[in-house]
Amino acid sequence: MGGRGRAQLIICCSCGRRMPRDKAVRLDRTVVYSTDLKTADDIKVFERRESYYCPSCGKKRHIYDKKKNMAMRKYNR
């Protein structure tokens, strides 16, 4: 992402550390809210949440791994 000047600072969702956006680990999650009615009136709402983690918290929470291990995991599937 380089070449755009100073990157925007963001806050880690886990520890609160501030870091540049291009260094952070991004995690997208889809949350579904439902009325849990098995009728035609069932309402489902999909919400996409974007959360950012610092590299140390991302590694601790197993969001990402070393590039070599990620490539090996992808290759072995």
Backbone as JSON, one array per atom type, in Angstrom:
{
  "sequence": "MGGRGRAQLIICCSCGRRMPRDKAVRLDRTVVYSTDLKTADDIKVFERRESYYCPSCGKKRHIYDKKKNMAMRKYNR",
  "N": [[0.8, -1.19, 0.0], [2.11, 1.18, -0.07], [3.38, 4.54, -0.75], [1.56, 6.59, -0.35], [1.93, 8.63, 1.39], [1.72, 9.51, 4.85], [0.35, 6.91, 6.78], [-2.95, 6.24, 8.02], [-3.65, 6.25, 11.5], [-4.73, 3.58, 13.51], [-6.62, 1.86, 16.05], [-5.91, -0.96, 17.99], [-8.16, -3.66, 18.45], [-7.94, -5.37, 20.55], [-5.78, -4.82, 22.42], [-5.53, -2.05, 22.42], [-3.46, -0.62, 21.32], [-1.94, 1.85, 19.26], [-1.39, 2.02, 15.8], [-0.03, 2.19, 12.41], [-2.33, 1.91, 9.68], [-1.62, 0.26, 7.51], [0.06, -1.59, 8.62], [-1.42, -3.09, 10.34], [-3.47, -5.97, 11.17], [-6.24, -7.08, 9.5], [-9.55, -8.15, 10.14], [-12.43, -9.53, 8.92], [-15.76, -10.02, 9.76], [-18.89, -11.65, 9.53], [-21.95, -11.01, 10.9], [-24.97, -12.41, 11.92], [-28.2, -11.54, 12.58], [-31.2, -12.8, 13.76], [-34.74, -13.55, 13.9], [-35.39, -16.05, 14.59], [-37.69, -17.42, 13.95], [-39.52, -19.94, 12.44], [-41.17, -19.36, 10.32], [-42.91, -17.65, 7.64], [-42.5, -15.05, 8.32], [-39.97, -14.64, 9.19], [-37.13, -12.74, 9.95], [-34.0, -11.73, 8.86], [-30.94, -10.17, 9.51], [-27.99, -9.09, 8.13], [-24.79, -8.21, 9.1], [-21.7, -6.7, 8.53], [-18.69, -6.75, 10.12], [-15.71, -5.02, 10.7], [-12.61, -5.45, 12.03], [-9.56, -4.42, 13.51], [-6.31, -5.53, 14.32], [-3.24, -5.41, 16.18], [0.03, -6.59, 15.12], [1.1, -8.38, 17.09], [-1.11, -9.12, 18.69], [-2.7, -10.23, 16.71], [-1.24, -12.47, 16.02], [-1.26, -13.85, 18.44], [-3.97, -14.42, 18.75], [-4.3, -16.18, 16.72], [-5.02, -15.27, 14.17], [-3.48, -14.74, 12.01], [-0.52, -16.24, 10.56], [2.95, -17.11, 10.23], [4.21, -16.36, 6.96], [5.31, -18.51, 5.58], [4.25, -20.76, 6.89], [1.54, -20.33, 6.43], [1.45, -20.63, 3.66], [2.2, -23.32, 3.41], [0.06, -24.56, 4.71], [-2.02, -23.92, 2.98], [-1.16, -25.24, 0.71], [-1.23, -27.94, 1.46], [-3.89, -28.63, 1.57]],
  "CA": [[0.0, 0.0, 0.0], [2.96, 2.35, 0.09], [3.32, 5.61, -1.72], [0.44, 7.5, -0.11], [2.23, 9.5, 2.53], [1.57, 8.92, 6.17], [-0.83, 6.05, 6.89], [-3.87, 6.58, 9.09], [-3.46, 5.47, 12.71], [-5.91, 2.88, 13.99], [-6.49, 1.32, 17.4], [-6.09, -2.41, 18.08], [-9.39, -4.02, 19.16], [-7.63, -6.21, 21.69], [-4.94, -4.19, 23.46], [-5.65, -0.61, 22.38], [-2.25, -0.02, 20.78], [-2.12, 2.61, 18.03], [-0.41, 1.67, 14.78], [-0.48, 2.55, 11.07], [-3.32, 1.0, 9.12], [-1.03, -0.73, 6.61], [0.78, -2.58, 9.41], [-2.39, -3.82, 11.15], [-4.1, -7.18, 10.65], [-7.67, -6.83, 9.38], [-10.39, -9.33, 10.23], [-13.82, -9.27, 8.57], [-16.7, -11.02, 10.27], [-20.29, -11.43, 9.2], [-22.81, -11.33, 12.03], [-26.35, -12.58, 11.48], [-29.24, -11.4, 13.6], [-32.4, -13.44, 13.25], [-35.84, -13.67, 14.85], [-35.47, -17.49, 14.88], [-39.02, -17.96, 13.7], [-39.51, -20.81, 11.27], [-42.35, -19.03, 9.51], [-42.63, -16.73, 6.53], [-42.21, -13.73, 8.89], [-38.59, -14.65, 9.69], [-36.33, -11.59, 9.51], [-32.57, -11.9, 9.07], [-30.16, -8.98, 9.22], [-26.58, -9.4, 8.01], [-23.94, -7.07, 9.38], [-20.28, -7.01, 8.34], [-17.84, -6.0, 11.06], [-14.31, -4.97, 10.35], [-11.82, -5.15, 13.21], [-8.13, -4.35, 13.26], [-5.47, -5.99, 15.42], [-1.81, -5.2, 16.0], [0.63, -7.87, 14.74], [1.28, -9.31, 18.2], [-2.42, -9.67, 19.06], [-3.14, -11.08, 15.6], [-0.54, -13.74, 16.12], [-1.71, -14.52, 19.66], [-5.33, -14.9, 18.53], [-4.22, -17.1, 15.58], [-5.66, -14.69, 12.99], [-2.54, -14.98, 10.92], [0.65, -17.02, 10.93], [4.07, -16.78, 9.34], [3.87, -16.55, 5.56], [5.7, -19.86, 5.17], [3.28, -21.71, 7.43], [0.28, -20.12, 5.73], [1.58, -21.23, 2.32], [2.2, -24.77, 3.58], [-1.29, -24.96, 5.05], [-2.81, -23.79, 1.77], [-0.68, -26.25, -0.23], [-1.57, -29.27, 1.94], [-5.34, -28.89, 1.55]],
  "C": [[0.84, 1.26, 0.0], [2.75, 3.41, -0.97], [2.19, 6.58, -1.51], [0.7, 8.44, 1.05], [2.06, 8.76, 3.83], [0.26, 8.13, 6.26], [-1.66, 6.48, 8.1], [-3.61, 5.68, 10.29], [-4.78, 4.84, 13.12], [-5.6, 2.29, 15.36], [-6.78, -0.18, 17.37], [-7.33, -2.72, 18.91], [-9.11, -4.81, 20.44], [-6.9, -5.45, 22.79], [-5.0, -2.68, 23.46], [-4.42, 0.11, 21.85], [-2.58, 0.71, 19.48], [-1.01, 2.26, 17.06], [-0.92, 2.11, 13.42], [-1.4, 1.47, 10.49], [-2.7, -0.07, 8.24], [-0.24, -1.8, 7.35], [-0.19, -3.49, 10.17], [-2.92, -5.05, 10.41], [-5.6, -6.95, 10.66], [-8.44, -8.14, 9.4], [-11.82, -8.92, 9.94], [-14.69, -10.4, 9.1], [-18.1, -10.65, 9.85], [-21.13, -11.92, 10.37], [-24.24, -11.38, 11.52], [-27.26, -12.46, 12.69], [-30.53, -11.94, 13.01], [-33.47, -13.48, 14.33], [-36.05, -15.12, 15.27], [-36.89, -18.05, 14.77], [-38.97, -18.78, 12.42], [-40.75, -20.58, 10.41], [-41.93, -18.11, 8.38], [-42.26, -15.34, 7.04], [-40.78, -13.62, 9.4], [-37.79, -13.48, 9.08], [-34.87, -11.87, 9.85], [-31.86, -10.62, 8.65], [-28.69, -9.38, 9.22], [-25.77, -8.13, 8.22], [-22.49, -7.5, 9.23], [-19.47, -6.13, 9.25], [-16.39, -6.13, 10.66], [-13.54, -4.61, 11.62], [-10.35, -5.25, 12.87], [-7.38, -4.77, 14.52], [-4.02, -5.64, 15.13], [-1.17, -6.56, 15.68], [0.77, -8.86, 15.89], [-0.05, -9.91, 18.65], [-2.97, -10.57, 17.96], [-2.5, -12.44, 15.65], [-1.03, -14.54, 17.34], [-3.11, -15.11, 19.5], [-5.43, -15.84, 17.33], [-5.02, -16.59, 14.37], [-4.76, -14.88, 11.78], [-1.33, -15.69, 11.46], [1.81, -16.54, 10.06], [3.69, -17.13, 7.91], [4.2, -17.97, 5.09], [4.68, -20.89, 5.65], [1.93, -21.57, 6.75], [0.31, -20.76, 4.34], [1.55, -22.75, 2.42], [0.79, -25.29, 3.88], [-2.19, -24.93, 3.82], [-2.45, -24.89, 0.78], [-1.15, -27.64, 0.15], [-3.06, -29.59, 1.91], [-5.75, -29.74, 0.42]]
}
